[in-house]
Each structure stands twice: as structure tokens, then as C-alpha cells.
């Protein structure tokens, strides 16, 4: 069922895609072990076609090869809802910070820490669900609900990423069924929290750097905010996790797999049973690195509380509750630039 690359197991997801109780249980056993130990696993034999993932990488490299002026036409600084392009030297405006976090959630983003950190050595593009202009939440101005920005110079990018978004969303819902079985819950337990989710795709480009003492972080050490993430890697290395021995351990690319990791939302849902493991990117491999993380975030209005099957006399609740939308705003506005409310293209 599983093979091991160091401490990050490879999980064959095919039985779960069959939709049977036995298939879900088989996969859940392997996933539960991974989430309790490393918080990371490779997902093999998933449902996203290689032809589509190849198109996503082609689209990503073509986009990042555009001139800076073309990319900045869809800068994230034009959006109040964190959609668009983020350049290498992006700077934050503390006046645009919004939202409220909570105990045990994104602890690396405290104001005294985040203000001292240099920008990551990466550029990126991000999108969320493509909502129509007459969507009730868009009309109401609900945070994190609004239009995506797309480059005029690359018209095929929209259809490619929306197709990948749909495929990853479908897969994420099946992964949520596995998580529910892991936690001795009904397989549809998480459906109530994912009616109109804040799922997100990010295209990442990391230039290579010379190895040495002061190599810049492509992405500084962090834990993800959402329930879990599914990472599509190219053939260049760079992803590292902070293992239980206190060492930074490489998670090398494996063809045909996605790397899944637990985020702080799932960590809190499971009362710290599942590990939200710090990770980073350091690219010293002689070529640009491209990756595509997909973040399986719940609905804006979802309220996260410790799941009953994760609480007992030896494991009392570690927190009361967390508002998903407010916590996402708290995270996003501390790591990415944005327009001030009332001035962006996503009003």
C-alpha cells in the first residue's frame, strides 16, 4: 500500500477513487499514519490527468516569461481579494491588514516576526473560484469573493487553470472523505464546510541560487493555513520539511504524484492529532523551479471547532473555535500585498 521516501510515504489513492467503503478505509489507514507522523505524503494514482498537469506547467513558464510590465497589469496590488500576480520584490502595506487569527493558527505570522522578514525569492500568480459578477457574495462585497485577474497576453491561461481548478477541487473532496474516515466520522462529514470553499491555486516560480551560507528562501519556513494542500512539483528539487529530528529534509519530486500536507485548519480540527509541519523552499539546483500548490480551504463562513472523535480525557480541546474567513484574511493580508478595501478591481 505504501512505500517510503525517507519519512514521507507514498500513498496509492486508487482504492479511494473507487468510492467503496473498503477502498476509503484502505487509503485512510495509510493517510492517518502519515498525518500523525510527518504531516506530509505523496499522493499516487490520483485523478488529475498528466496531459492537464503538463499544460499547467507550460502555462506557468510562459506566464512568468512575460515582461514585468505585462505581469504587473494584473498585479495582486490591484485586488482586494488577493488574486493576481505577485512580483519578486513585493512589499506589504501594514495598513491593509485584516482578519483575526487564533491560538495555534499561523503562529509564524505574529506582527513582531512578519515585519522583520525579507520578501521570498519567488514570483507567483494566484486565483480562486471564478465567480460571476452577479454572484450574491460578490454583490455583497464579502471578502475573498470576487473576479480573478487574467493576462491579456496569454488568453489560454484562464481555461487551463480553471480546468485544473475543477480537477483539483474534485480530488480534494475525495481526500476529505478519506480524512473523515481517518477520524472515525461519516465519509461526508466535511461536506458541510465545503459548500462554497475558498480553494486556491498558486503558480510559483523560483530562480536558482548558488549554494552557500546565505541562500535566500524561495519560501521562508511556514505552515499552511488551510485544511490541507496538494502540491504539483516539476522535476527540480527544493521543497524541504522540518522533521521530528529537527532537521530540514528534502521532499524530492516523484513523477505522477502530488505532495499533500496538513495545514493549520486541519491541525486544529483534529485537536493537534494531525501534524501541520513547517516547510520551506530553497532552490540551489541549477535551474528555475516551478510548482503549483492547491489549497483546500473551507467556506468563508465555516466555523472550525475540535472534532469530537479527537477529544478525550487525555486530549482536551486545544482551542474554542476559529472563523475560517477571518483567519484566511489574517494570513493573506500579512504575507501578500493587496489593494485597500474600496479601491481594488475586486470590489
HUHUPE-V22275 format. One record per pair of residues at least 12 apart in sequence whose ideal C-beta (glycine too) atoms are under 10 Angstrom apart, sorted by the first residue. I is the first residue (numbers start at 1). J is the second residue. D is the distance in whole Angstrom. If there is no record, write none. Layout:
BEGIN
<<I;J;D> <I;J;D>>
END
This chain:
BEGIN
<<1;15;8> <1;26;7> <1;27;8> <1;29;8> <1;30;5> <2;27;10> <2;29;9> <2;30;5> <2;31;9> <2;33;8> <2;34;8> <2;41;8> <2;42;9> <2;44;9> <3;42;9> <3;44;9> <3;254;10> <4;34;10> <4;41;10> <4;42;10> <5;41;10> <5;42;7> <5;249;10> <5;250;9> <5;251;8> <5;252;7> <5;254;7> <5;257;10> <6;38;9> <6;241;10> <6;243;8> <6;249;6> <6;250;8> <6;251;8> <6;252;9> <7;34;9> <7;37;7> <7;38;5> <7;40;8> <7;241;8> <7;243;6> <7;244;8> <7;245;9> <7;249;7> <7;251;10> <8;34;8> <8;37;9> <8;38;6> <8;39;9> <8;40;5> <8;41;6> <8;42;6> <8;239;10> <8;241;7> <8;243;9> <8;249;8> <8;250;9> <8;251;6> <8;252;9> <8;254;9> <8;259;8> <8;260;10> <8;261;9> <8;277;10> <9;30;7> <9;31;9> <9;33;7> <9;34;5> <9;37;9> <9;38;8> <9;40;9> <9;41;5> <9;42;7> <10;30;9> <10;34;10> <10;41;7> <10;42;4> <10;43;8> <10;44;5> <10;45;10> <10;254;7> <10;257;7> <11;26;10> <11;27;6> <11;28;10> <11;29;10> <11;30;5> <11;31;6> <11;33;9> <11;34;7> <11;41;5> <11;42;7> <11;43;6> <11;44;7> <11;45;9> <11;46;10> <11;178;9> <11;257;9> <11;260;8> <12;26;9> <12;27;7> <12;30;8> <12;42;10> <12;43;9> <12;44;5> <12;45;5> <12;46;10> <13;27;6> <13;30;9> <13;31;9> <13;41;10> <13;42;10> <13;43;5> <13;44;6> <13;45;5> <13;46;5> <13;47;8> <13;171;8> <13;174;8> <13;175;8> <13;178;8> <13;257;9> <13;258;9> <13;260;9> <14;26;10> <14;27;8> <14;44;8> <14;45;4> <14;46;9> <14;47;9> <15;27;5> <15;28;10> <15;30;10> <15;45;9> <15;178;10> <16;28;8> <16;31;9> <16;43;10> <16;45;9> <16;46;9> <16;47;10> <16;171;10> <16;174;6> <16;175;8> <16;177;7> <16;178;5> <16;181;9> <17;45;8> <17;46;8> <17;47;6> <17;171;9> <17;174;6> <19;174;8> <19;177;9> <19;187;9> <21;181;8> <21;187;8> <23;178;10> <23;181;10> <24;174;9> <24;177;6> <24;178;6> <24;180;9> <24;181;5> <24;182;9> <24;187;6> <25;178;9> <25;181;6> <25;182;9> <25;187;10> <26;178;10> <26;181;10> <27;43;10> <27;174;9> <27;175;9> <27;177;9> <27;178;5> <27;181;8> <27;182;9> <28;177;9> <28;178;5> <28;179;8> <28;180;8> <28;181;4> <28;182;5> <28;183;9> <28;184;10> <28;187;9> <29;178;10> <29;181;9> <29;182;8> <30;178;9> <30;182;10> <31;43;9> <31;175;8> <31;178;5> <31;179;7> <31;181;9> <31;182;6> <31;260;8> <31;274;10> <32;178;9> <32;179;9> <32;181;9> <32;182;4> <32;183;8> <32;273;9> <32;274;8> <33;182;9> <34;182;10> <34;260;8> <34;261;10> <34;262;9> <34;274;9> <34;275;9> <35;178;10> <35;179;8> <35;182;7> <35;183;10> <35;228;9> <35;260;9> <35;261;9> <35;262;5> <35;266;8> <35;267;9> <35;270;8> <35;273;8> <35;274;4> <35;275;7> <35;276;10> <35;277;10> <36;182;9> <36;262;10> <36;270;9> <36;273;6> <36;274;7> <36;275;7> <37;243;9> <37;244;8> <37;274;10> <37;275;7> <37;277;9> <38;241;7> <38;242;10> <38;243;7> <38;244;8> <38;249;9> <38;251;9> <38;261;9> <38;262;9> <38;275;7> <38;277;6> <39;223;9> <39;224;10> <39;228;9> <39;241;8> <39;242;10> <39;243;10> <39;244;10> <39;260;9> <39;261;6> <39;262;4> <39;263;9> <39;266;9> <39;267;8> <39;274;7> <39;275;3> <39;276;6> <39;277;4> <39;278;9> <39;279;9> <40;229;10> <40;231;9> <40;239;9> <40;241;6> <40;243;9> <40;249;9> <40;251;6> <40;259;6> <40;260;7> <40;261;5> <40;262;8> <40;275;8> <40;277;6> <40;279;8> <41;251;10> <41;257;9> <41;258;9> <41;259;8> <41;260;5> <41;261;8> <41;262;9> <42;231;10> <42;233;10> <42;251;8> <42;252;10> <42;253;10> <42;254;6> <42;256;9> <42;257;4> <42;258;7> <42;259;6> <42;260;8> <43;171;8> <43;175;8> <43;178;10> <43;230;7> <43;231;10> <43;256;10> <43;257;6> <43;258;4> <43;259;8> <43;260;5> <44;254;8> <44;255;10> <44;256;7> <44;257;5> <44;258;9> <45;256;8> <45;257;9> <46;167;9> <46;168;9> <46;171;6> <46;174;9> <46;175;9> <46;230;8> <46;256;8> <46;257;8> <46;258;6> <46;260;9> <47;167;7> <47;168;9> <47;170;7> <47;171;5> <47;174;7> <48;163;10> <48;164;7> <48;166;10> <48;167;5> <48;168;7> <48;170;9> <48;171;6> <48;230;9> <48;232;8> <48;256;10> <48;258;8> <48;294;10> <49;163;10> <49;164;10> <49;167;8> <50;255;9> <50;256;7> <52;160;8> <52;163;6> <52;164;6> <52;166;10> <52;167;6> <52;168;10> <53;164;7> <53;167;9> <53;168;10> <53;232;6> <53;234;10> <53;256;9> <53;258;9> <53;292;8> <55;156;9> <55;159;9> <55;160;5> <55;161;9> <55;163;8> <55;164;8> <56;157;10> <56;160;6> <56;161;7> <56;163;9> <56;164;5> <56;165;10> <56;167;10> <56;168;10> <56;201;9> <56;203;8> <56;232;7> <56;290;9> <56;292;6> <57;203;9> <57;232;8> <57;233;10> <57;234;6> <57;235;10> <57;290;6> <57;291;9> <57;292;7> <58;156;9> <58;160;8> <58;290;10> <59;125;10> <59;154;7> <59;156;7> <59;157;5> <59;158;10> <59;159;9> <59;160;5> <59;161;7> <59;164;9> <59;203;8> <59;292;10> <60;124;10> <60;125;8> <60;157;9> <60;160;9> <60;161;9> <60;203;4> <60;204;8> <60;205;7> <60;232;10> <60;234;9> <60;290;5> <60;291;9> <60;292;7> <61;203;9> <61;205;8> <61;234;9> <61;288;8> <61;290;6> <62;151;10> <62;153;9> <62;154;6> <62;156;9> <62;157;8> <63;85;8> <63;123;10> <63;125;6> <63;151;6> <63;153;9> <63;154;6> <63;157;6> <63;161;10> <63;203;7> <63;205;9> <64;85;9> <64;123;6> <64;124;9> <64;125;8> <64;203;8> <64;204;9> <64;205;4> <64;207;10> <64;288;8> <64;290;8> <65;154;10> <65;205;9> <66;85;9> <66;151;7> <66;153;6> <66;154;7> <67;153;9> <68;85;9> <68;87;7> <68;88;9> <68;123;9> <70;85;9> <70;151;6> <70;152;8> <70;153;5> <70;154;9> <71;84;9> <71;85;5> <71;86;9> <71;87;7> <71;123;8> <71;125;8> <71;151;7> <71;153;9> <71;154;10> <72;84;9> <72;85;7> <72;87;7> <73;85;8> <73;149;8> <73;151;7> <73;152;7> <73;153;8> <74;125;8> <74;148;9> <74;149;4> <74;150;7> <74;151;6> <74;152;9> <74;153;10> <74;345;9> <75;87;7> <75;90;9> <75;149;8> <75;337;8> <75;338;10> <75;339;9> <75;345;10> <76;90;7> <76;124;9> <76;125;9> <76;126;7> <76;149;8> <76;332;10> <76;336;6> <76;337;6> <76;338;6> <76;339;8> <76;344;9> <77;90;8> <77;91;9> <77;93;9> <77;96;9> <77;336;9> <77;337;5> <77;338;7> <77;339;6> <77;340;10> <77;344;8> <77;345;10> <78;149;7> <78;337;10> <78;338;9> <78;339;6> <78;343;9> <78;344;6> <78;345;5> <78;346;8> <79;126;10> <79;146;7> <79;147;8> <79;148;9> <79;149;6> <79;336;10> <79;337;9> <79;338;6> <79;339;6> <79;344;5> <79;345;6> <79;346;4> <79;347;9> <80;96;8> <80;98;9> <80;141;9> <80;143;8> <80;144;9> <80;146;7> <80;333;10> <80;338;6> <80;339;5> <80;340;7> <80;341;5> <80;342;8> <80;343;7> <80;344;4> <80;345;8> <80;346;5> <80;347;6> <81;128;7> <81;131;10> <81;138;9> <81;141;10> <81;142;9> <81;143;7> <81;144;5> <81;145;7> <81;146;4> <81;147;8> <81;148;9> <81;149;10> <81;329;10> <81;332;9> <81;338;8> <81;339;9> <81;341;10> <81;344;7> <81;345;9> <81;346;4> <81;347;9> <82;126;7> <82;127;10> <82;128;8> <82;143;9> <82;144;7> <82;146;9> <82;200;8> <82;328;9> <82;329;9> <82;331;10> <82;332;5> <82;333;8> <82;335;9> <82;336;6> <82;337;9> <82;338;6> <82;339;10> <82;344;10> <82;346;8> <83;125;9> <83;126;6> <83;127;6> <83;128;6> <83;144;9> <83;146;7> <83;147;7> <83;148;5> <83;149;6> <83;150;10> <83;200;9> <83;338;9> <83;344;9> <83;345;9> <83;346;6> <84;124;10> <84;125;7> <84;126;7> <84;127;8> <84;148;8> <84;149;4> <84;150;9> <84;151;9> <84;336;10> <84;337;10> <84;338;9> <84;339;10> <84;344;10> <84;345;8> <84;346;9> <85;123;7> <85;124;7> <85;125;5> <85;126;8> <85;149;8> <85;151;8> <85;203;9> <86;119;9> <86;120;9> <86;122;8> <86;123;6> <86;124;5> <86;125;7> <86;126;7> <86;202;9> <86;203;10> <86;204;10> <86;335;9> <86;336;6> <86;337;7> <86;338;10> <87;119;9> <87;122;10> <87;123;6> <87;124;9> <87;337;9> <88;119;7> <88;120;8> <88;121;7> <88;122;7> <88;123;5> <88;124;10> <88;205;9> <88;207;8> <89;118;10> <89;119;6> <89;121;10> <89;123;9> <90;119;6> <90;120;9> <90;122;10> <90;123;8> <90;124;9> <90;335;9> <90;336;7> <90;337;5> <91;119;7> <91;337;7> <92;114;8> <92;115;9> <92;117;10> <92;119;9> <92;333;8> <92;334;7> <92;335;8> <92;336;7> <92;337;6> <92;338;9> <93;333;9> <93;337;7> <93;338;8> <93;339;9> <93;340;7> <94;111;8> <94;114;9> <94;115;7> <94;333;9> <94;334;9> <95;333;10> <95;340;7> <96;332;10> <96;333;6> <96;334;10> <96;336;10> <96;337;8> <96;338;5> <96;339;8> <96;340;5> <96;341;8> <96;343;10> <96;344;10> <97;111;8> <97;114;9> <97;329;9> <97;330;8> <97;332;10> <97;333;5> <97;334;6> <97;338;9> <98;143;7> <98;326;8> <98;328;10> <98;329;5> <98;330;7> <98;332;8> <98;333;5> <98;334;9> <98;338;9> <98;340;10> <98;341;8> <99;143;8> <99;144;10> <99;323;9> <99;325;8> <99;326;5> <99;327;7> <99;328;7> <99;329;3> <99;330;3> <99;331;7> <99;332;8> <99;333;6> <99;334;9> <100;322;9> <100;323;7> <100;325;10> <100;326;5> <100;327;7> <100;329;8> <100;330;6> <101;225;9> <101;264;9> <101;322;8> <101;323;10> <101;326;8> <101;327;5> <101;328;10> <101;329;9> <101;330;4> <101;331;7> <101;334;9> <102;264;9> <102;268;8> <102;304;9> <102;319;6> <102;320;8> <102;321;8> <102;322;5> <102;323;8> <102;326;9> <102;327;6> <102;330;8> <103;268;9> <103;318;8> <103;319;5> <103;320;9> <103;322;9> <104;264;7> <104;267;7> <104;268;6> <104;271;10> <104;272;8> <104;276;9> <104;318;6> <104;319;6> <104;322;9> <105;223;9> <105;225;7> <105;263;10> <105;264;5> <105;265;8> <105;267;9> <105;268;6> <105;276;9> <105;304;9> <105;319;8> <105;322;6> <105;327;6> <105;330;8> <105;331;8> <106;222;8> <106;223;7> <106;224;9> <106;225;6> <106;263;9> <106;264;6> <106;265;10> <106;276;10> <106;327;7> <106;328;10> <106;330;7> <106;331;5> <106;334;8> <106;335;9> <107;223;8> <107;264;8> <108;220;8> <108;221;7> <108;222;6> <108;223;7> <108;264;10> <108;278;8> <108;334;10> <108;335;10> <109;222;8> <109;223;10> <109;225;9> <109;330;7> <109;331;6> <109;333;10> <109;334;5> <109;335;7> <110;334;9> <111;334;8> <113;334;10> <114;220;10> <114;334;5> <114;335;7> <115;334;9> <117;217;9> <117;220;6> <117;335;9> <118;216;7> <118;217;8> <118;220;8> <119;216;9> <119;217;10> <119;220;9> <119;335;10> <119;337;10> <120;204;9> <120;206;9> <120;216;8> <120;217;6> <120;218;6> <120;219;5> <120;220;6> <120;222;10> <120;280;10> <120;281;8> <120;335;9> <121;206;7> <121;207;7> <121;208;10> <121;209;7> <121;215;9> <121;216;4> <121;217;6> <121;218;5> <121;219;9> <121;220;9> <121;281;9> <121;282;9> <121;283;8> <122;202;10> <122;204;6> <122;205;6> <122;206;5> <122;207;8> <122;216;9> <122;217;9> <122;218;5> <122;219;6> <122;281;7> <122;283;9> <122;289;9> <122;291;9> <123;203;9> <123;204;8> <123;205;5> <123;206;9> <123;207;9> <124;202;5> <124;203;6> <124;204;5> <124;205;7> <124;206;10> <124;219;9> <124;291;10> <124;293;9> <124;336;9> <125;148;10> <125;149;9> <125;150;10> <125;151;9> <125;157;9> <125;161;9> <125;201;9> <125;202;7> <125;203;4> <125;204;9> <125;205;9> <125;292;10> <126;148;9> <126;149;10> <126;161;10> <126;200;6> <126;201;7> <126;202;4> <126;203;7> <126;204;9> <126;293;9> <126;295;9> <126;332;10> <126;336;8> <127;147;10> <127;148;5> <127;149;8> <127;150;8> <127;157;9> <127;158;9> <127;161;6> <127;162;8> <127;164;10> <127;165;7> <127;199;10> <127;200;7> <127;201;5> <127;202;8> <127;203;9> <128;144;7> <128;145;8> <128;146;8> <128;147;10> <128;148;7> <128;165;9> <128;197;9> <128;198;7> <128;199;7> <128;200;5> <128;201;8> <128;295;9> <128;297;9> <128;346;10> <129;144;10> <129;145;8> <129;146;10> <129;148;8> <129;162;9> <129;165;7> <129;166;10> <129;169;8> <129;196;8> <129;197;8> <129;198;8> <129;199;6> <129;200;9> <129;201;10> <130;147;8> <130;148;6> <130;150;10> <130;158;8> <130;161;9> <130;162;6> <130;165;8> <130;166;10> <131;145;6> <131;146;7> <131;147;7> <131;148;9> <131;196;9> <132;147;9> <133;146;9> <133;147;7> <135;147;10> <135;196;9> <136;196;10> <137;196;7> <137;300;8> <137;301;10> <138;346;9> <138;347;9> <141;341;9> <141;342;9> <141;346;9> <141;347;7> <142;196;10> <142;300;6> <142;301;9> <142;325;8> <143;198;10> <143;300;7> <143;325;6> <143;326;9> <143;328;8> <143;329;6> <143;332;9> <143;333;10> <143;341;8> <143;346;10> <144;198;6> <144;200;9> <144;297;9> <144;300;6> <144;324;10> <144;325;6> <144;328;6> <144;329;7> <144;332;8> <144;346;9> <145;196;8> <145;198;9> <145;300;7> <145;325;9> <145;346;8> <146;344;8> <146;345;8> <146;346;3> <146;347;7> <147;345;7> <147;346;6> <147;347;10> <148;161;9> <148;162;9> <148;165;10> <148;201;10> <148;346;9> <149;345;7> <149;346;8> <150;162;10> <157;203;9> <161;201;6> <161;203;8> <161;292;9> <162;201;9> <164;201;7> <164;232;8> <164;292;8> <164;294;8> <165;199;7> <165;200;9> <165;201;6> <165;294;8> <166;199;10> <167;294;9> <168;199;7> <168;200;10> <168;201;7> <168;230;6> <168;232;9> <168;258;9> <168;292;9> <168;293;10> <168;294;4> <168;295;10> <168;296;8> <169;194;9> <169;197;8> <169;199;6> <169;201;10> <169;294;8> <169;296;8> <171;230;7> <171;258;8> <171;260;10> <171;294;9> <171;296;9> <172;190;10> <172;194;8> <172;197;8> <172;199;7> <172;226;10> <172;227;9> <172;228;8> <172;229;10> <172;230;7> <172;260;10> <172;294;7> <172;295;9> <172;296;4> <172;297;10> <173;188;10> <173;190;8> <173;191;8> <173;194;7> <173;197;9> <173;199;10> <173;296;9> <174;187;10> <175;190;9> <175;227;9> <175;228;7> <175;230;7> <175;258;10> <175;260;7> <175;296;7> <176;188;9> <176;189;8> <176;190;4> <176;191;8> <176;193;9> <176;194;7> <176;197;10> <176;227;8> <176;228;8> <176;266;10> <176;296;7> <176;298;10> <177;189;9> <177;190;8> <177;191;9> <178;260;10> <179;227;8> <179;228;8> <179;262;9> <179;266;7> <179;269;9> <179;270;9> <179;274;8> <179;296;10> <180;307;9> <180;309;10> <182;270;9> <182;273;9> <182;274;8> <182;309;10> <183;266;10> <183;269;8> <183;270;7> <183;273;8> <183;274;9> <183;307;6> <183;308;9> <183;309;5> <183;310;7> <184;307;9> <184;308;10> <184;309;5> <184;310;9> <185;307;7> <185;308;9> <185;309;6> <185;310;10> <189;307;8> <189;309;10> <190;227;8> <190;266;10> <190;269;9> <190;296;10> <190;298;8> <190;302;10> <190;307;10> <192;298;9> <192;299;9> <192;302;8> <193;227;8> <193;265;9> <193;269;9> <193;297;10> <193;298;4> <193;299;6> <193;301;9> <193;302;4> <193;303;9> <193;304;8> <193;324;8> <194;227;9> <194;296;8> <194;297;9> <194;298;6> <194;299;6> <194;302;8> <195;298;9> <195;299;6> <195;301;9> <195;302;9> <196;298;10> <196;299;5> <196;300;8> <196;301;9> <196;302;10> <197;226;9> <197;227;9> <197;295;10> <197;296;7> <197;297;6> <197;298;6> <197;299;5> <197;300;9> <197;302;8> <197;324;9> <198;225;10> <198;226;8> <198;295;8> <198;296;9> <198;297;4> <198;298;7> <198;299;7> <198;300;6> <198;302;9> <198;324;7> <198;325;7> <198;328;6> <198;332;10> <199;226;9> <199;294;7> <199;295;7> <199;296;6> <199;297;6> <199;298;9> <200;226;8> <200;229;9> <200;293;8> <200;294;7> <200;295;4> <200;296;9> <200;297;6> <200;328;9> <200;332;9> <201;232;10> <201;292;7> <201;293;8> <201;294;6> <201;295;8> <202;229;10> <202;231;10> <202;291;9> <202;292;7> <202;293;5> <202;294;8> <202;295;7> <203;232;10> <203;290;7> <203;291;8> <203;292;6> <203;293;9> <204;218;8> <204;219;8> <204;231;9> <204;232;10> <204;233;10> <204;234;10> <204;238;10> <204;281;8> <204;289;8> <204;290;7> <204;291;5> <204;292;7> <204;293;7> <205;218;9> <205;283;10> <205;288;6> <205;289;8> <205;290;6> <205;291;9> <206;218;4> <206;219;8> <206;234;10> <206;236;8> <206;238;6> <206;281;6> <206;282;9> <206;283;4> <206;285;9> <206;287;10> <206;288;7> <206;289;4> <206;290;8> <206;291;8> <207;283;7> <207;287;9> <207;288;6> <207;289;8> <208;236;8> <208;238;9> <208;283;5> <208;284;7> <208;285;6> <208;286;5> <208;287;6> <208;288;6> <208;289;7> <209;282;8> <209;283;6> <209;284;6> <209;285;9> <209;286;10> <210;284;7> <210;286;9> <211;282;9> <211;284;4> <211;285;9> <211;286;10> <212;284;8> <215;282;6> <215;283;8> <215;284;6> <216;282;8> <216;283;9> <217;280;6> <217;281;7> <217;282;6> <217;283;9> <218;238;6> <218;239;9> <218;280;8> <218;281;4> <218;282;6> <218;283;5> <218;284;10> <218;289;7> <218;291;9> <219;238;9> <219;239;9> <219;240;10> <219;279;8> <219;280;6> <219;281;4> <219;282;9> <219;283;10> <219;291;9> <219;293;10> <219;335;10> <220;278;10> <220;280;6> <220;281;9> <220;282;10> <220;335;9> <221;240;9> <221;241;10> <221;242;7> <221;248;9> <221;278;5> <221;279;7> <221;280;4> <221;281;10> <222;264;10> <222;276;10> <222;278;7> <222;279;7> <222;280;7> <222;281;10> <222;331;10> <222;335;8> <223;242;10> <223;261;9> <223;262;8> <223;263;7> <223;264;6> <223;267;8> <223;275;9> <223;276;4> <223;277;7> <223;278;6> <223;279;8> <224;261;6> <224;262;8> <224;263;4> <224;264;7> <224;265;9> <224;266;9> <224;267;10> <224;276;7> <224;277;9> <224;278;10> <224;279;8> <224;293;8> <224;295;7> <224;296;10> <224;297;9> <224;331;9> <225;263;6> <225;264;6> <225;265;7> <225;276;9> <225;295;8> <225;297;7> <225;324;9> <225;327;7> <225;328;6> <225;330;8> <225;331;4> <225;332;8> <225;335;9> <226;262;10> <226;263;4> <226;264;8> <226;265;5> <226;266;8> <226;276;10> <226;294;10> <226;295;5> <226;296;6> <226;297;4> <226;298;7> <226;324;9> <226;327;9> <226;328;8> <226;331;9> <227;262;8> <227;263;6> <227;264;9> <227;265;5> <227;266;4> <227;267;9> <227;268;10> <227;269;7> <227;270;10> <227;274;10> <227;276;10> <227;295;9> <227;296;5> <227;297;7> <227;298;6> <227;302;10> <227;304;9> <227;324;9> <228;260;6> <228;261;6> <228;262;6> <228;263;6> <228;265;8> <228;266;6> <228;267;10> <228;274;9> <228;276;9> <228;294;9> <228;295;8> <228;296;5> <228;297;9> <229;258;9> <229;259;8> <229;260;7> <229;261;5> <229;262;8> <229;263;6> <229;279;10> <229;293;5> <229;294;7> <229;295;5> <229;296;7> <229;297;9> <230;258;5> <230;259;7> <230;260;5> <230;261;9> <230;292;9> <230;293;7> <230;294;5> <230;295;8> <230;296;7> <231;251;9> <231;253;10> <231;257;9> <231;258;6> <231;259;4> <231;260;8> <231;261;7> <231;279;10> <231;291;6> <231;292;7> <231;293;5> <231;294;8> <231;295;10> <232;253;10> <232;257;9> <232;258;6> <232;259;8> <232;290;9> <232;291;6> <232;292;4> <232;293;8> <232;294;7> <233;251;8> <233;252;9> <233;253;4> <233;254;8> <233;255;10> <233;257;8> <233;258;8> <233;259;6> <233;289;8> <233;290;8> <233;291;5> <233;292;8> <233;293;9> <234;253;7> <234;287;9> <234;288;9> <234;289;6> <234;290;5> <234;291;7> <234;292;9> <235;252;10> <235;253;5> <235;254;10> <235;255;8> <235;285;9> <235;287;9> <235;289;9> <235;290;9> <236;252;10> <236;253;7> <236;283;7> <236;285;5> <236;286;8> <236;287;5> <236;288;7> <236;289;4> <236;290;8> <236;291;9> <237;250;6> <237;251;8> <237;252;5> <237;253;7> <237;281;9> <237;282;9> <237;283;8> <237;284;9> <237;285;5> <237;289;8> <238;250;8> <238;251;9> <238;252;9> <238;253;9> <238;280;9> <238;281;5> <238;282;6> <238;283;4> <238;284;8> <238;285;6> <238;289;5> <238;291;8> <239;251;5> <239;252;8> <239;253;8> <239;259;7> <239;261;9> <239;279;6> <239;280;8> <239;281;6> <239;282;9> <239;283;10> <239;289;9> <239;291;8> <240;278;9> <240;279;6> <240;280;5> <240;281;7> <240;282;6> <241;259;9> <241;261;8> <241;275;10> <241;277;5> <241;278;7> <241;279;5> <241;280;8> <242;277;6> <242;278;4> <242;279;7> <242;280;8> <243;277;8> <243;278;10> <244;275;9> <244;277;9> <248;278;9> <248;279;9> <248;280;7> <248;282;8> <249;277;10> <249;279;9> <250;282;9> <251;279;8> <253;289;9> <253;291;9> <258;292;9> <258;293;10> <258;294;8> <259;279;9> <259;291;9> <259;293;9> <260;294;10> <260;296;9> <261;275;9> <261;276;8> <261;277;7> <261;279;7> <261;293;9> <262;274;5> <262;275;6> <262;276;5> <262;277;7> <263;276;6> <263;277;10> <263;295;8> <263;296;8> <263;297;8> <264;276;5> <264;304;10> <264;322;9> <264;327;8> <264;331;9> <265;295;10> <265;296;9> <265;297;7> <265;298;7> <265;302;9> <265;304;6> <265;322;7> <265;324;7> <265;327;8> <265;328;9> <266;296;9> <266;298;10> <266;304;9> <266;307;10> <267;318;9> <268;304;6> <268;305;8> <268;306;7> <268;307;10> <268;310;10> <268;317;10> <268;318;7> <268;319;6> <268;321;9> <268;322;6> <268;327;9> <269;298;9> <269;304;6> <269;305;8> <269;306;7> <269;307;5> <269;310;8> <269;322;9> <270;306;8> <270;307;6> <270;309;9> <270;310;5> <270;311;10> <270;315;10> <270;318;10> <271;305;10> <271;306;4> <271;307;7> <271;308;10> <271;309;9> <271;310;4> <271;311;6> <271;312;9> <271;315;6> <271;316;8> <271;317;6> <271;318;6> <271;319;8> <272;306;9> <272;310;8> <272;315;8> <272;317;10> <272;318;5> <272;319;9> <273;306;10> <273;307;9> <273;309;9> <273;310;5> <273;311;10> <273;315;8> <274;310;9> <295;328;9> <297;324;7> <297;325;9> <297;327;10> <297;328;6> <297;331;10> <298;324;5> <298;325;9> <298;327;10> <298;328;9> <299;324;6> <299;325;8> <300;323;9> <300;324;6> <300;325;3> <300;326;9> <300;328;7> <300;329;9> <301;323;8> <301;324;7> <301;325;6> <301;326;10> <302;322;9> <302;323;8> <302;324;4> <302;325;8> <302;327;10> <303;321;5> <303;322;7> <303;323;6> <303;324;7> <303;325;10> <304;319;9> <304;321;6> <304;322;4> <304;323;8> <304;324;6> <304;327;8> <305;317;8> <305;319;8> <305;320;7> <305;321;5> <305;322;8> <306;318;7> <306;319;7> <306;320;9> <306;321;9> <306;322;10>>
END
